[in-house]
Amino acid sequence: MEKFSWILLERKTQLDDLIKRSFSTPCLIFKHSTKCFISDVALRRLEEQWSYSENQVLPYYVDAIKHRTISKHICEAFEENHETPQILLIQNGECILEATDMDIKAGEIEEVL
């Protein structure tokens, strides 16, 4: 299993940078609700299953409670419904995978890439 550190996504300008980066490296956004048990389970499971290096996928994390505005902005930018927990896989500026709740699995990322 590959060790990784989440890149905290807390400002709209970071989303612009993420979109630019997605043209060279796919970027995964995990929208987490710190008040939700299902979100905790989905986060832990994703971290346990993670097998990507930073050259393969860049992992971004947004606290959807603390940073609700950016969380909603992310969904508006990619025309997705606002949910938590939720992952969005961004490649070439487009959302190529969206999953919520217990459908969040590292294997889904591999299938899409």
PyMOL commands that set and color helices and strands:
alter all, ss='L'
color gray80, all
select helices_A, chain A and resi 12-21+37-49+68-77+101-103+106-112
alter helices_A, ss='H'
color red, helices_A
select strands_A, chain A and resi 7-8+27-32+58-63+86-91+94-100
alter strands_A, ss='S'
color yellow, strands_A
deselect
rebuild
show_as cartoon
